[in-house]
Amino acid sequence: MTFSGISPFDYRYLRDKKLAEKVAPFLSEEARIGYQLKVECAVAKGLARVGACTRGVADEIIAAAAEVTAKEVYEEEDRIQHDIRALVNCIRKRLGGEAKPFVHLGVTSSDIINTADAMRYREFTGSSLLPSLLELERTLIRIARTEKATLQIGRTHGQHAEPITFGFALTEYVSRLGGRILALAESAGNLRGKMSGAVGAYNALALITDNAETFEAYVLDELGLKPATHATQIVEPEYLLDYVHCVVAAFGVIANLADDMRHLQRTELAEIGESFGDEQVGSSTMPHKRNPVNFENVKSMWKAMMPRMITLYADQISEHQRDLTNSASGRFVPELLAGLLVAAERMQRTMQKLAVDREQMRRNVERSKSRIITEPLYVLLAVYGCPDAHEAVRRLTLLEKPILEALEQDAALVPYYAKFTPQQKEILEHPETYTGRAAEKTEAVCSYWETMLSQ
């Protein structure tokens, strides 16, 4: 843990050792250089496979790369002012004369950088990010099932709408997050690498081997990647663009859930509550406060990370075969990925301990009991032939009396109301039963996503 850094991830959000262990092996600067070394090793194996050097030379290069540290690469970069050539020099200085010429032979810096980034982002997604998102999804499914029959007032435009269930409200996020998990897995699996040289036309490699594209396929297959159908000095940016878009979209779903949960904790609503520790402090001046700090933190993290998507769209533009305008900006992608993981882990912990006040939810439904019957009333009047049922019910709402009382005193509507079945009248008298198929839909959605995400 360090307090000398400037990134909040360094000194605040990755202080938890277990969380840091999910991030550092893939997204740290040490990991970045480590993955670049893996790519250089794969290049050496590829050169041996096409007969450009012996396997013994390749093994010597691989052994040398295993000794290189991020610290010494940075020290060498300070001397020569080029990051990848510094990496190459650190490998070469450990080699004998026979092996030295074959380090980084035939490839360019972006072959190493783009391929290493694709590899580490894909592995971070599979090893850390998706498991955390799936754990959150399972928690949402569990709560949704538990609360599938828990009465809650639906809200649209900040106003009471029709009754639903709390489980049904959560299945919105079960479905949305499930869809983003699948999209994220697909886009991570589609990240590509390249081994085609300075302008993408295999110029240097064509001097070494008769089939440069076969060499590229060898190297990338060694790393578990595929080449793009075309490359310049850089991989087509759309692969990374699509991946980060999926990251940001998943982040948006979690932030939306956090926002909904935060609002349900308002004093006037008080339908749910975050777990609050015995020694936890809610305010530096108001001892009674129990603020929704975790939900607020998730939304705040999203606000900091989401706009970075614009940078990725800007990085989509590169002059001719490549310019350097994405060099600095591209180094911040790991923070965005770490942000989603941090938010997902926090959301999981918070939702796991969520307190649901079912009686308060019922009381909030009761507050609008006399008005939420207007939809079923107008629909049933229309079913029984009332020519302008919506307007007729709207006029009833303007009267200073309960809706049913006004209905029974309206001579024009009484003949239609007389046709209602006892069950239909029961809904009007007890609108808390007017929840449609919320419970059934909750179960169906949960079952669907359990199946989809287990495949």
C-alpha positions as CSV (number, residue, x, y, z in Angstrom):
1,M,0.0,0.0,0.0
2,T,1.4,3.4,-1.0
3,F,0.3,6.9,-0.2
4,S,2.9,8.5,-2.5
5,G,1.0,7.7,-5.7
6,I,-1.6,10.0,-7.2
7,S,-4.1,7.5,-8.5
8,P,-7.0,6.7,-6.0
9,F,-6.6,3.1,-7.1
10,D,-3.1,3.0,-5.6
11,Y,-3.8,4.3,-2.2
12,R,-7.6,3.8,-1.7
13,Y,-9.6,1.4,-3.9
14,L,-7.1,-1.4,-4.1
15,R,-6.0,-1.4,-0.5
16,D,-7.8,-4.7,0.0
17,K,-5.2,-7.4,-0.7
18,K,-7.6,-9.9,-2.3
19,L,-8.9,-7.3,-4.6
20,A,-5.5,-6.1,-5.5
21,E,-4.5,-9.7,-6.4
22,K,-7.4,-9.7,-8.9
23,V,-6.0,-6.6,-10.6
24,A,-2.2,-6.4,-10.3
25,P,-1.3,-9.6,-12.3
26,F,-3.0,-8.1,-15.4
27,L,-3.3,-4.4,-15.1
28,S,-0.3,-3.1,-13.2
29,E,2.7,-1.7,-15.0
30,E,4.7,-4.7,-13.9
31,A,2.1,-6.9,-15.6
32,R,2.1,-4.8,-18.7
33,I,5.9,-5.4,-19.2
34,G,5.5,-9.0,-18.1
35,Y,3.0,-9.6,-20.9
36,Q,5.2,-7.8,-23.4
37,L,8.0,-10.2,-22.4
38,K,5.7,-13.1,-23.1
39,V,5.1,-11.8,-26.6
40,E,8.8,-11.5,-27.2
41,C,9.2,-15.1,-26.1
42,A,6.5,-16.2,-28.5
43,V,8.2,-14.3,-31.3
44,A,11.4,-16.2,-30.6
45,K,9.5,-19.5,-30.7
46,G,7.9,-18.5,-34.0
47,L,11.3,-17.7,-35.5
48,A,12.6,-21.1,-34.5
49,R,9.5,-22.8,-35.9
50,V,10.0,-21.2,-39.4
51,G,13.7,-22.1,-39.3
52,A,15.1,-18.6,-38.9
53,C,16.9,-19.6,-35.7
54,T,17.4,-22.8,-33.7
55,R,15.2,-23.9,-30.8
56,G,18.2,-23.5,-28.6
57,V,18.4,-19.8,-29.5
58,A,14.7,-19.4,-28.8
59,D,15.1,-21.1,-25.4
60,E,18.0,-18.8,-24.5
61,I,15.9,-15.8,-25.3
62,I,13.0,-17.2,-23.2
63,A,15.3,-17.8,-20.3
64,A,16.8,-14.3,-20.6
65,A,13.3,-12.7,-20.7
66,A,12.3,-14.4,-17.5
67,E,15.0,-12.4,-15.6
68,V,14.0,-9.0,-16.9
69,T,12.2,-6.6,-14.4
70,A,10.0,-3.7,-15.0
71,K,12.4,-1.5,-13.0
72,E,15.4,-2.2,-15.3
73,V,13.2,-1.7,-18.4
74,Y,12.3,1.8,-17.1
75,E,15.9,2.6,-16.3
76,E,16.9,1.6,-19.8
77,E,14.1,3.7,-21.3
78,D,15.3,6.7,-19.3
79,R,18.6,6.2,-21.2
80,I,17.4,5.7,-24.7
81,Q,13.8,7.2,-24.7
82,H,12.0,4.2,-26.2
83,D,10.0,1.7,-24.2
84,I,10.0,-1.4,-26.4
85,R,13.6,-1.0,-27.5
86,A,14.5,-0.7,-23.8
87,L,12.7,-4.0,-23.2
88,V,14.6,-5.6,-26.1
89,N,17.9,-4.3,-24.8
90,C,17.2,-5.8,-21.4
91,I,16.8,-9.2,-23.0
92,R,19.7,-8.8,-25.3
93,K,22.3,-7.9,-22.6
94,R,21.7,-11.4,-21.1
95,L,22.5,-13.3,-24.3
96,G,25.4,-14.6,-26.2
97,G,26.3,-13.5,-29.6
98,E,24.4,-16.2,-31.4
99,A,21.0,-15.4,-29.9
100,K,21.2,-11.6,-29.7
101,P,20.3,-10.9,-33.4
102,F,17.0,-12.8,-33.0
103,V,15.4,-10.8,-30.2
104,H,12.5,-8.8,-31.7
105,L,13.6,-9.7,-35.2
106,G,11.1,-8.8,-38.0
107,V,8.5,-7.2,-35.7
108,T,7.7,-3.7,-34.5
109,S,6.8,-2.1,-31.2
110,S,3.1,-2.2,-31.8
111,D,3.2,-5.9,-32.6
112,I,4.4,-6.3,-29.0
113,I,2.2,-3.7,-27.3
114,N,-1.1,-4.4,-29.0
115,T,-0.7,-8.2,-28.7
116,A,0.3,-8.0,-25.0
117,D,-2.6,-5.7,-24.2
118,A,-5.1,-7.9,-26.0
119,M,-3.7,-10.9,-24.0
120,R,-3.8,-9.3,-20.6
121,Y,-7.2,-7.7,-21.0
122,R,-8.7,-11.0,-22.2
123,E,-7.1,-12.9,-19.3
124,F,-8.1,-10.2,-16.8
125,T,-11.7,-10.5,-18.0
126,G,-11.8,-14.2,-17.8
127,S,-9.9,-14.6,-14.5
128,S,-11.1,-11.6,-12.5
129,L,-13.8,-9.4,-14.1
130,L,-16.3,-12.0,-15.3
131,P,-16.2,-14.1,-12.0
132,S,-17.0,-10.9,-10.0
133,L,-19.8,-9.9,-12.3
134,L,-21.2,-13.5,-12.2
135,E,-21.1,-13.5,-8.4
136,L,-23.1,-10.2,-8.4
137,E,-25.6,-11.7,-10.9
138,R,-26.1,-14.8,-8.7
139,T,-26.7,-12.5,-5.7
140,L,-29.3,-10.5,-7.6
141,I,-31.0,-13.7,-8.7
142,R,-31.1,-15.0,-5.1
143,I,-32.7,-11.7,-3.8
144,A,-35.1,-11.5,-6.7
145,R,-36.4,-15.0,-6.0
146,T,-36.7,-14.3,-2.3
147,E,-38.6,-11.1,-2.9
148,K,-40.6,-12.2,-6.0
149,A,-43.9,-11.8,-4.1
150,T,-42.9,-8.8,-2.0
151,L,-45.3,-6.1,-2.8
152,Q,-43.8,-2.8,-3.9
153,I,-45.2,0.3,-5.6
154,G,-43.8,0.7,-9.2
155,R,-42.4,4.2,-9.9
156,T,-42.3,6.1,-13.2
157,H,-41.1,9.6,-13.5
158,G,-40.5,9.6,-9.7
159,Q,-44.3,9.1,-9.2
160,H,-46.2,6.1,-7.9
161,A,-47.4,4.0,-10.8
162,E,-48.8,0.4,-10.5
163,P,-47.9,-2.2,-7.9
164,I,-45.2,-4.6,-8.7
165,T,-42.9,-6.8,-6.5
166,F,-39.5,-6.0,-5.3
167,G,-38.2,-9.2,-6.9
168,F,-39.6,-8.1,-10.3
169,A,-37.8,-4.7,-9.9
170,L,-34.5,-6.5,-9.4
171,T,-35.0,-8.8,-12.4
172,E,-34.5,-5.8,-14.6
173,Y,-30.9,-5.8,-13.5
174,V,-30.6,-9.6,-13.6
175,S,-31.5,-9.4,-17.3
176,R,-29.5,-6.3,-18.1
177,L,-26.4,-7.5,-16.3
178,G,-26.7,-11.0,-17.8
179,G,-26.7,-9.5,-21.3
180,R,-23.7,-7.4,-20.6
181,I,-21.8,-10.4,-19.1
182,L,-22.3,-12.3,-22.3
183,A,-21.3,-9.3,-24.5
184,L,-18.2,-8.7,-22.4
185,A,-17.1,-12.3,-22.6
186,E,-17.6,-12.3,-26.4
187,S,-15.8,-9.0,-26.9
188,A,-12.9,-10.0,-24.7
189,G,-12.6,-13.3,-26.6
190,N,-12.4,-11.3,-29.8
191,L,-9.5,-9.1,-28.9
192,R,-6.8,-9.5,-31.6
193,G,-3.0,-9.3,-31.9
194,K,-0.7,-8.7,-34.8
195,M,2.8,-9.7,-36.0
196,S,3.0,-7.8,-39.3
197,G,5.6,-5.2,-38.8
198,A,6.0,-1.4,-39.1
199,V,3.2,-0.7,-41.6
200,G,1.3,-4.0,-41.4
201,A,2.5,-5.4,-44.7
202,Y,5.0,-8.0,-43.3
203,N,7.9,-6.1,-45.0
204,A,10.6,-7.3,-42.6
205,L,9.2,-10.7,-42.0
206,A,9.1,-11.4,-45.7
207,L,12.9,-11.2,-45.6
208,I,13.0,-13.9,-43.0
209,T,10.3,-16.4,-44.1
210,D,8.4,-17.2,-47.2
211,N,5.1,-17.2,-45.4
212,A,5.0,-14.3,-43.0
213,E,1.3,-14.7,-42.3
214,T,1.9,-18.3,-41.2
215,F,4.6,-17.0,-38.8
216,E,2.0,-14.5,-37.4
217,A,-0.5,-17.2,-36.9
218,Y,2.1,-19.4,-35.1
219,V,3.0,-16.6,-32.7
220,L,-0.5,-15.5,-31.9
221,D,-1.7,-19.1,-31.5
222,E,1.0,-19.5,-28.9
223,L,-0.5,-16.6,-27.0
224,G,-4.1,-17.8,-27.5
225,L,-5.0,-15.0,-29.9
226,K,-6.0,-14.5,-33.5
227,P,-4.8,-11.9,-36.0
228,A,-7.2,-9.3,-37.4
229,T,-8.0,-9.6,-41.1
230,H,-5.9,-6.5,-41.7
231,A,-3.5,-4.4,-39.7
232,T,-1.4,-1.3,-40.2
233,Q,1.3,-0.6,-37.6
234,I,-1.5,-1.2,-35.1
235,V,-4.3,-3.6,-34.7
236,E,-7.7,-2.4,-36.0
237,P,-8.9,-0.3,-33.1
238,E,-12.5,-1.5,-33.3
239,Y,-11.7,-4.7,-31.4
240,L,-10.5,-2.8,-28.3
241,L,-13.3,-0.2,-28.8
242,D,-16.0,-2.9,-28.8
243,Y,-14.5,-4.5,-25.7
244,V,-14.3,-1.2,-23.7
245,H,-17.8,-0.3,-24.8
246,C,-19.0,-3.6,-23.2
247,V,-17.1,-2.7,-20.1
248,V,-18.6,0.7,-19.9
249,A,-22.1,-0.6,-20.7
250,A,-21.8,-3.2,-17.8
251,F,-20.6,-0.4,-15.6
252,G,-23.7,1.6,-16.5
253,V,-26.1,-1.3,-15.5
254,I,-24.4,-1.5,-12.1
255,A,-24.5,2.2,-11.6
256,N,-28.2,2.3,-12.5
257,L,-28.9,-0.5,-10.0
258,A,-26.9,1.5,-7.3
259,D,-28.9,4.6,-8.1
260,D,-32.2,2.8,-7.7
261,M,-31.1,1.2,-4.4
262,R,-29.8,4.6,-3.2
263,H,-33.2,6.3,-3.8
264,L,-35.1,3.5,-2.1
265,Q,-33.1,4.4,1.1
266,R,-34.5,7.9,1.1
267,T,-36.1,8.8,4.5
268,E,-39.5,9.3,2.7
269,L,-39.3,5.8,1.1
270,A,-37.2,3.8,3.5
271,E,-37.8,0.5,1.7
272,I,-34.3,-0.9,1.9
273,G,-31.1,-0.3,3.9
274,E,-27.4,-0.9,3.5
275,S,-25.8,-2.9,6.2
276,F,-24.2,-0.6,8.8
277,G,-21.4,-1.6,11.1
278,D,-21.5,-1.1,14.9
279,E,-18.6,1.4,14.7
280,Q,-19.4,2.9,11.3
281,V,-19.9,6.7,11.2
282,G,-22.4,8.2,8.8
283,S,-21.6,11.9,9.3
284,S,-18.8,14.0,10.9
285,T,-21.5,16.2,12.6
286,M,-24.8,14.3,12.6
287,P,-24.5,11.1,14.6
288,H,-27.8,9.7,13.5
289,K,-26.9,9.5,9.8
290,R,-26.8,6.2,8.0
291,N,-25.9,7.2,4.5
292,P,-26.1,4.8,1.4
293,V,-22.3,5.2,1.0
294,N,-21.7,2.1,-1.0
295,F,-24.3,2.7,-3.6
296,E,-23.2,6.3,-3.8
297,N,-19.6,5.2,-4.3
298,V,-20.5,2.9,-7.1
299,K,-22.3,5.6,-9.0
300,S,-19.4,8.0,-8.3
301,M,-16.9,5.6,-9.7
302,W,-19.0,5.2,-12.8
303,K,-19.1,9.0,-13.2
304,A,-15.3,9.0,-13.1
305,M,-14.8,6.1,-15.5
306,M,-17.7,6.3,-18.0
307,P,-16.5,9.5,-19.8
308,R,-13.2,7.7,-20.6
309,M,-15.1,5.9,-23.4
310,I,-14.8,9.1,-25.3
311,T,-11.1,8.7,-25.3
312,L,-11.4,5.3,-26.9
313,Y,-13.6,6.8,-29.6
314,A,-10.9,9.4,-30.2
315,D,-8.2,6.7,-30.3
316,Q,-10.1,5.1,-33.1
317,I,-8.6,7.7,-35.4
318,S,-5.0,7.2,-36.4
319,E,-3.2,8.9,-39.3
320,H,-2.4,6.7,-42.2
321,Q,-0.5,3.6,-41.0
322,R,-0.2,5.0,-37.5
323,D,0.4,8.1,-35.4
324,L,1.3,8.3,-31.7
325,T,-1.8,10.2,-30.5
326,N,-3.1,7.0,-28.7
327,S,0.2,6.3,-26.9
328,A,-0.5,8.2,-23.6
329,S,-4.3,7.9,-23.7
330,G,-4.1,4.1,-24.2
331,R,-2.2,3.7,-20.9
332,F,-5.3,4.6,-18.9
333,V,-7.5,1.8,-20.2
334,P,-6.5,-0.5,-17.2
335,E,-7.9,2.1,-14.8
336,L,-11.3,1.8,-16.4
337,L,-11.2,-2.0,-16.2
338,A,-10.1,-1.8,-12.6
339,G,-12.9,0.7,-11.9
340,L,-15.6,-1.8,-13.1
341,L,-14.1,-4.6,-11.0
342,V,-13.9,-2.4,-7.8
343,A,-17.6,-1.3,-8.4
344,A,-18.8,-4.9,-9.0
345,E,-17.1,-6.2,-5.9
346,R,-18.5,-3.4,-3.8
347,M,-22.0,-3.8,-5.2
348,Q,-21.8,-7.6,-4.5
349,R,-20.8,-7.0,-0.9
350,T,-23.5,-4.4,-0.4
351,M,-26.4,-6.3,-2.1
352,Q,-25.4,-9.5,-0.2
353,K,-26.3,-7.8,3.1
354,L,-29.2,-5.8,1.8
355,A,-32.0,-5.2,4.4
356,V,-35.5,-5.2,2.9
357,D,-38.4,-3.6,4.8
358,R,-41.4,-5.4,3.4
359,E,-43.9,-3.7,5.7
360,Q,-42.6,-0.3,4.6
361,M,-43.0,-1.3,1.0
362,R,-46.6,-2.3,1.7
363,R,-47.3,1.0,3.5
364,N,-46.0,2.9,0.5
365,V,-48.4,1.0,-1.7
366,E,-51.2,1.9,0.7
367,R,-50.4,5.6,0.3
368,S,-51.6,5.5,-3.3
369,K,-54.2,2.8,-2.9
370,S,-57.1,5.0,-3.9
371,R,-55.5,6.1,-7.1
372,I,-53.6,3.1,-8.5
373,I,-56.9,1.5,-9.4
374,T,-57.4,3.9,-12.2
375,E,-55.6,1.8,-14.8
376,P,-57.5,-1.5,-14.1
377,L,-60.7,0.5,-13.8
378,Y,-60.4,2.2,-17.2
379,V,-59.2,-1.1,-18.9
380,L,-62.2,-3.0,-17.5
381,L,-64.7,-0.3,-18.4
382,A,-63.3,-0.3,-22.0
383,V,-63.5,-4.1,-22.1
384,Y,-67.2,-3.9,-21.3
385,G,-67.9,-1.3,-24.0
386,C,-67.4,2.1,-22.4
387,P,-66.5,4.3,-25.5
388,D,-64.1,6.7,-23.8
389,A,-63.1,4.9,-20.6
390,H,-59.8,6.6,-20.1
391,E,-61.3,10.1,-20.1
392,A,-64.2,9.0,-18.0
393,V,-61.8,7.7,-15.3
394,R,-59.7,10.8,-15.6
395,R,-62.7,12.9,-14.8
396,L,-63.4,10.8,-11.7
397,T,-59.9,11.5,-10.4
398,L,-60.7,15.2,-10.3
399,L,-63.5,14.8,-7.8
400,E,-63.0,15.3,-4.1
401,K,-64.1,11.7,-3.2
402,P,-62.7,8.2,-3.5
403,I,-62.7,6.8,-7.0
404,L,-65.0,3.8,-6.3
405,E,-67.5,6.1,-4.6
406,A,-67.5,8.5,-7.5
407,L,-67.8,5.5,-9.9
408,E,-70.9,4.2,-8.2
409,Q,-72.5,7.6,-8.3
410,D,-71.8,8.1,-12.0
411,A,-75.0,7.2,-13.9
412,A,-73.2,6.8,-17.2
413,L,-70.6,4.4,-15.9
414,V,-72.8,2.3,-13.5
415,P,-74.2,0.0,-16.3
416,Y,-70.6,-0.9,-17.3
417,Y,-69.5,-1.4,-13.8
418,A,-72.4,-3.7,-13.1
419,K,-70.9,-6.2,-15.7
420,F,-67.6,-6.6,-13.7
421,T,-67.1,-10.0,-12.2
422,P,-66.6,-10.4,-8.4
423,Q,-62.9,-11.1,-9.1
424,Q,-62.5,-7.9,-11.1
425,K,-64.3,-5.8,-8.4
426,E,-62.0,-7.5,-5.8
427,I,-59.0,-6.0,-7.7
428,L,-60.5,-2.5,-7.4
429,E,-61.2,-2.9,-3.7
430,H,-57.7,-4.5,-3.0
431,P,-55.3,-3.0,-5.6
432,E,-52.4,-4.5,-3.7
433,T,-53.3,-7.7,-5.6
434,Y,-52.9,-5.9,-8.9
435,T,-49.3,-7.0,-9.7
436,G,-49.9,-8.7,-13.0
437,R,-47.5,-11.5,-13.6
438,A,-44.6,-9.9,-11.7
439,A,-43.9,-12.9,-9.5
440,E,-44.1,-15.4,-12.4
441,K,-41.9,-13.1,-14.6
442,T,-39.3,-12.8,-11.9
443,E,-39.0,-16.6,-11.7
444,A,-38.8,-16.9,-15.5
445,V,-36.2,-14.3,-15.9
446,C,-34.0,-15.7,-13.2
447,S,-34.2,-19.2,-14.6
448,Y,-33.4,-17.9,-18.1
449,W,-30.2,-16.2,-17.1
450,E,-29.1,-19.0,-14.8
451,T,-29.3,-21.3,-17.9
452,M,-27.7,-18.8,-20.3
453,L,-24.8,-18.0,-18.0
454,S,-24.1,-21.6,-17.1
455,Q,-23.4,-22.6,-20.7
